Amino acid sequence: MKKTTKNMIFAAVILALAGGLWVMHLGAKPGKSAFVEMIGGKTQTISLETDGVYHIEGAKLPVTLEVTDGKIRFIDSQCPDHLCEGFGWVQTEYDSAVCVPAGVSVRVKAQ
Protein backbone atom coordinates (compact mmCIF):
# COMPACT_ATOMS: atom_id res chain seq x y z
CA MET A 1 0.00 0.00 0.00
CA LYS A 2 1.15 3.50 -0.77
CA LYS A 3 1.86 5.95 2.00
CA THR A 4 -0.99 8.28 0.93
CA THR A 5 -3.48 5.39 1.02
CA LYS A 6 -2.38 4.50 4.55
CA ASN A 7 -2.73 8.13 5.61
CA MET A 8 -6.24 8.32 4.15
CA ILE A 9 -7.29 5.12 5.95
CA PHE A 10 -5.83 6.45 9.21
CA ALA A 11 -7.67 9.76 8.79
CA ALA A 12 -10.95 7.94 8.05
CA VAL A 13 -10.60 5.80 11.19
CA ILE A 14 -9.88 8.87 13.34
CA LEU A 15 -12.88 10.73 11.89
CA ALA A 16 -15.14 7.71 12.47
CA LEU A 17 -14.02 7.45 16.11
CA ALA A 18 -14.50 11.17 16.68
CA GLY A 19 -17.96 11.01 15.10
CA GLY A 20 -18.92 8.06 17.29
CA LEU A 21 -17.82 9.86 20.45
CA TRP A 22 -19.74 12.97 19.39
CA VAL A 23 -22.94 10.96 18.79
CA MET A 24 -22.55 9.24 22.19
CA HIS A 25 -22.17 12.63 23.88
CA LEU A 26 -25.34 13.93 22.19
CA GLY A 27 -27.32 11.11 23.79
CA ALA A 28 -26.04 11.80 27.30
CA LYS A 29 -28.64 12.93 29.82
CA PRO A 30 -28.23 16.26 31.63
CA GLY A 31 -26.99 15.87 35.18
CA LYS A 32 -29.13 16.36 38.28
CA SER A 33 -26.37 15.88 40.86
CA ALA A 34 -22.62 15.57 41.22
CA PHE A 35 -21.02 12.78 43.23
CA VAL A 36 -17.82 14.01 44.90
CA GLU A 37 -15.39 11.32 46.07
CA MET A 38 -12.39 12.06 48.26
CA ILE A 39 -9.41 9.91 49.02
CA GLY A 40 -10.09 7.83 52.10
CA GLY A 41 -13.63 6.97 51.03
CA LYS A 42 -15.42 10.18 52.00
CA THR A 43 -18.23 11.18 49.63
CA GLN A 44 -20.57 14.10 49.13
CA THR A 45 -23.50 14.63 46.75
CA ILE A 46 -24.11 18.11 45.38
CA SER A 47 -27.32 19.10 43.59
CA LEU A 48 -26.79 20.70 40.20
CA GLU A 49 -30.22 22.32 40.42
CA THR A 50 -29.06 24.93 42.97
CA ASP A 51 -26.28 27.38 42.09
CA GLY A 52 -23.58 27.81 44.70
CA VAL A 53 -19.94 27.52 45.75
CA TYR A 54 -18.84 24.47 47.74
CA HIS A 55 -15.65 24.22 49.78
CA ILE A 56 -14.56 20.60 49.98
CA GLU A 57 -12.50 19.75 53.05
CA GLY A 58 -11.38 16.32 54.17
CA ALA A 59 -9.34 15.40 51.11
CA LYS A 60 -5.55 15.64 50.92
CA LEU A 61 -5.89 19.31 49.89
CA PRO A 62 -8.91 21.64 50.03
CA VAL A 63 -10.73 22.39 46.76
CA THR A 64 -13.59 24.68 45.82
CA LEU A 65 -16.34 23.72 43.37
CA GLU A 66 -18.85 26.01 41.66
CA VAL A 67 -22.34 25.02 40.47
CA THR A 68 -24.03 27.27 37.91
CA ASP A 69 -26.92 26.54 35.54
CA GLY A 70 -26.82 22.76 36.06
CA LYS A 71 -23.08 22.33 35.62
CA ILE A 72 -20.12 22.06 38.00
CA ARG A 73 -16.39 22.84 37.87
CA PHE A 74 -13.28 23.21 40.03
CA ILE A 75 -12.61 26.91 40.64
CA ASP A 76 -9.82 26.66 43.20
CA SER A 77 -7.42 24.03 44.43
CA GLN A 78 -4.35 24.12 46.62
CA CYS A 79 -2.58 21.63 44.32
CA PRO A 80 0.70 22.66 42.64
CA ASP A 81 -0.37 22.52 38.97
CA HIS A 82 -4.10 23.51 39.01
CA LEU A 83 -4.91 21.20 36.08
CA CYS A 84 -8.30 20.43 37.61
CA GLU A 85 -9.31 24.06 37.19
CA GLY A 86 -8.69 23.64 33.45
CA PHE A 87 -11.17 20.77 33.07
CA GLY A 88 -13.94 23.33 32.71
CA TRP A 89 -17.61 22.59 33.22
CA VAL A 90 -19.00 19.06 33.52
CA GLN A 91 -22.74 18.71 33.10
CA THR A 92 -23.93 15.52 31.43
CA GLU A 93 -24.25 12.03 32.85
CA TYR A 94 -20.88 10.28 33.28
CA ASP A 95 -18.87 13.50 32.77
CA SER A 96 -16.10 13.79 35.33
CA ALA A 97 -13.27 16.00 36.54
CA VAL A 98 -10.43 15.02 38.87
CA CYS A 99 -7.86 16.75 41.05
CA VAL A 100 -5.29 14.00 41.58
CA PRO A 101 -3.00 15.84 44.05
CA ALA A 102 -6.00 16.72 46.24
CA GLY A 103 -7.54 13.27 45.90
CA VAL A 104 -10.95 14.59 44.75
CA SER A 105 -13.08 13.42 41.84
CA VAL A 106 -16.41 14.80 40.62
CA ARG A 107 -18.79 12.63 38.58
CA VAL A 108 -22.13 13.83 37.21
CA LYS A 109 -25.23 11.67 37.66
CA ALA A 110 -28.57 12.02 35.88
CA GLN A 111 -30.58 11.15 39.03
C-alpha positions as CSV (number, residue, x, y, z in Angstrom):
1,M,0.0,0.0,0.0
2,K,1.1,3.5,-0.8
3,K,1.9,6.0,2.0
4,T,-1.0,8.3,0.9
5,T,-3.5,5.4,1.0
6,K,-2.4,4.5,4.6
7,N,-2.7,8.1,5.6
8,M,-6.2,8.3,4.1
9,I,-7.3,5.1,5.9
10,F,-5.8,6.4,9.2
11,A,-7.7,9.8,8.8
12,A,-11.0,7.9,8.0
13,V,-10.6,5.8,11.2
14,I,-9.9,8.9,13.3
15,L,-12.9,10.7,11.9
16,A,-15.1,7.7,12.5
17,L,-14.0,7.4,16.1
18,A,-14.5,11.2,16.7
19,G,-18.0,11.0,15.1
20,G,-18.9,8.1,17.3
21,L,-17.8,9.9,20.4
22,W,-19.7,13.0,19.4
23,V,-22.9,11.0,18.8
24,M,-22.5,9.2,22.2
25,H,-22.2,12.6,23.9
26,L,-25.3,13.9,22.2
27,G,-27.3,11.1,23.8
28,A,-26.0,11.8,27.3
29,K,-28.6,12.9,29.8
30,P,-28.2,16.3,31.6
31,G,-27.0,15.9,35.2
32,K,-29.1,16.4,38.3
33,S,-26.4,15.9,40.9
34,A,-22.6,15.6,41.2
35,F,-21.0,12.8,43.2
36,V,-17.8,14.0,44.9
37,E,-15.4,11.3,46.1
38,M,-12.4,12.1,48.3
39,I,-9.4,9.9,49.0
40,G,-10.1,7.8,52.1
41,G,-13.6,7.0,51.0
42,K,-15.4,10.2,52.0
43,T,-18.2,11.2,49.6
44,Q,-20.6,14.1,49.1
45,T,-23.5,14.6,46.8
46,I,-24.1,18.1,45.4
47,S,-27.3,19.1,43.6
48,L,-26.8,20.7,40.2
49,E,-30.2,22.3,40.4
50,T,-29.1,24.9,43.0
51,D,-26.3,27.4,42.1
52,G,-23.6,27.8,44.7
53,V,-19.9,27.5,45.7
54,Y,-18.8,24.5,47.7
55,H,-15.7,24.2,49.8
56,I,-14.6,20.6,50.0
57,E,-12.5,19.8,53.0
58,G,-11.4,16.3,54.2
59,A,-9.3,15.4,51.1
60,K,-5.5,15.6,50.9
61,L,-5.9,19.3,49.9
62,P,-8.9,21.6,50.0
63,V,-10.7,22.4,46.8
64,T,-13.6,24.7,45.8
65,L,-16.3,23.7,43.4
66,E,-18.8,26.0,41.7
67,V,-22.3,25.0,40.5
68,T,-24.0,27.3,37.9
69,D,-26.9,26.5,35.5
70,G,-26.8,22.8,36.1
71,K,-23.1,22.3,35.6
72,I,-20.1,22.1,38.0
73,R,-16.4,22.8,37.9
74,F,-13.3,23.2,40.0
75,I,-12.6,26.9,40.6
76,D,-9.8,26.7,43.2
77,S,-7.4,24.0,44.4
78,Q,-4.3,24.1,46.6
79,C,-2.6,21.6,44.3
80,P,0.7,22.7,42.6
81,D,-0.4,22.5,39.0
82,H,-4.1,23.5,39.0
83,L,-4.9,21.2,36.1
84,C,-8.3,20.4,37.6
85,E,-9.3,24.1,37.2
86,G,-8.7,23.6,33.5
87,F,-11.2,20.8,33.1
88,G,-13.9,23.3,32.7
89,W,-17.6,22.6,33.2
90,V,-19.0,19.1,33.5
91,Q,-22.7,18.7,33.1
92,T,-23.9,15.5,31.4
93,E,-24.3,12.0,32.9
94,Y,-20.9,10.3,33.3
95,D,-18.9,13.5,32.8
96,S,-16.1,13.8,35.3
97,A,-13.3,16.0,36.5
98,V,-10.4,15.0,38.9
99,C,-7.9,16.8,41.0
100,V,-5.3,14.0,41.6
101,P,-3.0,15.8,44.1
102,A,-6.0,16.7,46.2
103,G,-7.5,13.3,45.9
104,V,-10.9,14.6,44.8
105,S,-13.1,13.4,41.8
106,V,-16.4,14.8,40.6
107,R,-18.8,12.6,38.6
108,V,-22.1,13.8,37.2
109,K,-25.2,11.7,37.7
110,A,-28.6,12.0,35.9
111,Q,-30.6,11.1,39.0
